[in-house]
Amino acid sequence: MLRTAIYIDGFNLYFGCLKDSPYRWLDLMKLCQNMLQAHNEIITIKYFTAYVSARGSNQGKPLRQQVYVRALKHTIPELEVIVGQFTTHSVNRKLDPPIGTQKFATVIETREKGSDVNLAVHLVNDAWRDHYDCAVVISSDSDLAEAIRLVRQSHPEKKVGIFVTGKQNSTKEMIRCASFVKKISTRALSLSQLPDQIPETNITKPEGW
């Protein structure tokens, strides 16, 4: 058996695979089990995310996210949630084309900060501490390529694979570093859903999910 650790960039997974799909109520353990081989023993799933704030007409977004994280924690004992920051601020942006004499507009910009750095640090640190034989990174963020390269260079006996969440051409650098690469398919997502109500809890799938 291969001790297998999963490292998930939550926002990258959401925007790469889930945002406009009917599969947002995703069981992360089932997804990994459905995509890995029988000899992969999943010993930990580290889920890197940040808690969003209510904005405009989408006031229910924070609650839906919190419900989902609670569902994951109740369902997956191996899960660890590592929380970064979600920042919102006003910035000036150039209009193209301008509206009359107005060349700039003030917009609200939101950014999730910390998850990619946190994921890279945990991936490298866990390798040095010999916490896994095989690691799987669920992300298409090419900034993670160097962390994957370092693990494979310093620990050639360990495998580091990627489950691609978006277009593969955006992850060429990661693909070159990885031991194996798999694309998350619609079928894998559809086979990996949580029950509408989590057993022995009052946690239910949010309306519209």
N, C-alpha and C positions, 0 to 999 in steps of 0.2 A: 504493500500500500504506500502511496505517496501522500505525505502530510501536505495538504493544500490550503493556502491562505488566499482569500479573495480581497481585492482592494477596489472599491467602487467610488468613482467620482459621481456623486448623486445628480448634480446639475447637468453634467455632460451626458449621463444616461437619460435623464428626463428630456432634454432638448434634442438629443440625437435619435431617440427611439420612441418616446412615450407621449410627448406633449399633445399631439393631435391624433392620438390613437385611442382605442377602447381598452388598452392594456395597462393603464396606469396603476391599477391595484395589483402590483407585481410582487410575487413571492421570490425574493432574491435567492434564497436557498434552492428552490425548485429550478429556477433558471440555470443556475450553475450546475446542478446535478444533471439537468437535461442536456447540457452542452459539453460536460466533461465525461471522461471514461470511468468505468466502474472502479478502477484502482486509485482514483483520486478521492482521498478521504478529506472532506472539508472540515478543517479544525477551527477556522475563524473566518468571519466576514466583517471587514472594516468598511463602514459606510460613511463617506465624507460628504458633509452637506452644510448648509447654513439655513437658519430659520428666516423666512421671508416676512415682509411687512405688508399690511393691507394697502392697496393702491386703487384710487378711482372707483370704478364699478366692480372691481374684483375684490370685494371685502372679505369673501370667504376663503381666499387662498391660504392664509396662514393656518386656519383651522383645519382645512383639508390636509395640509402637509403634516400638522401635528397628529392628526388621526392616523395617517399612513405610518408615521414613525412608531406610534404606539402599537399599531397592528404588527409591524415587523418585530418589535421587541418582544411581544407576547408569543409570536410564532416561531422565532428563530433564536434559540438559546445561545448560539455561537456568534450572534451579532454584537458588534460594538459600534456605536455612533460617535463619530468625531466631528465636532461642530466648529465651523469657521465663522466668518462674518459676512453679512449682507448689508451693503451700504447704499444709501440713496442720497443724491445731492443734485443741485441745479448747476448746469453748465451752459455756456454759450456755444452754439454750433452755427456754422455757415450754411445759409440757405442756397440750394442749387436746383432751379434758378432762383434769384431773388424775387421777393414779392414787392413790386413797386420799387420804392427806395429802401426797403428793409432788406439788409444783407445778412443779418444774424437773428437768431431766435434763441430764447432760453428754454431748455428742455430738462426734464427730470431723467437722470441717468442712474441706473441701478447696476451694481456689480457684486458678484459673489467673490469673496477674497479668502484665500487660505487653503481651500480644499486641495488644489494641485500640489502646493508645497507640503501640506500635511501628509498627503498620500505618498509623495516621493520620499519623505523622511521616514515614514513607517515602513515602506517597502525595503529601503536600504538597511534600516536599523534591525528589522526582524530577520533579515538575511544574516547579518553579523551575529545575531543572537541565536542563530540556527533554529528559528521558530517554524520553518517550513522547508519542504523539499521542492515544492512547486508553488509558484505564485501566479495569480491571474489578475491582471489589471483591466478593469472595465472602464474604458475611456477612449476617446479619440484625440486627446490633448497631446500634441507633439512635444510640449514642454516636459513630458514625463520620460522622453526617450533617454536622456542622460542617466536618470536613476536606474532604468532598466539595463542600460549598457554597463553601468558600474557593478550592479549585482552579478550580471553574467560574467564580467571580467574577473571580479574578485572571488566568485563562487561558481566556477564552471560546472560543478556537479549539480547545481540547482537549475530548474527550468523556470522561465518567466514568460507566460503567454499573455496575449491580448484578446479580449472580446471587443471588437470594434463596434462603436455606437453610432457612427455616422459614415460619411463617404470615406472609402479607404485611401483616396488620393490625398486626404488631409492628414494621414498618419504614416506617410512613407518612412519617416525617420524612426518611428516606433517599430514599424514592421521589420526594418532592417536589423533592429536590436533584439527582437523577440525570438523565443524558442518555437513558438507556434502562434498562429493567428486564426481567429474564427469571427465570422460576422454574425451578429445577433439577428436572427430571422424573425419574421412575423409569426411563424409557426412556433418557435421556441417561446416567444412572449405569450402566445395564446394558451400554451400548455402549462404555463407557470403562474397562474393567477391564484391569489388568496381567496378563501371562501368569502362570500358576501358578508357573513357575520363570523367574526373570529370566535371559535368555540370557547365557552366558559367565560365570556366577557360581554360587555355591551358595545363593543367596537364594531361598527358596521361600515361598509363601503360607502363613501360619500356619494351623494346624488350627482349624476352626470358623469361619474367615472365608469 
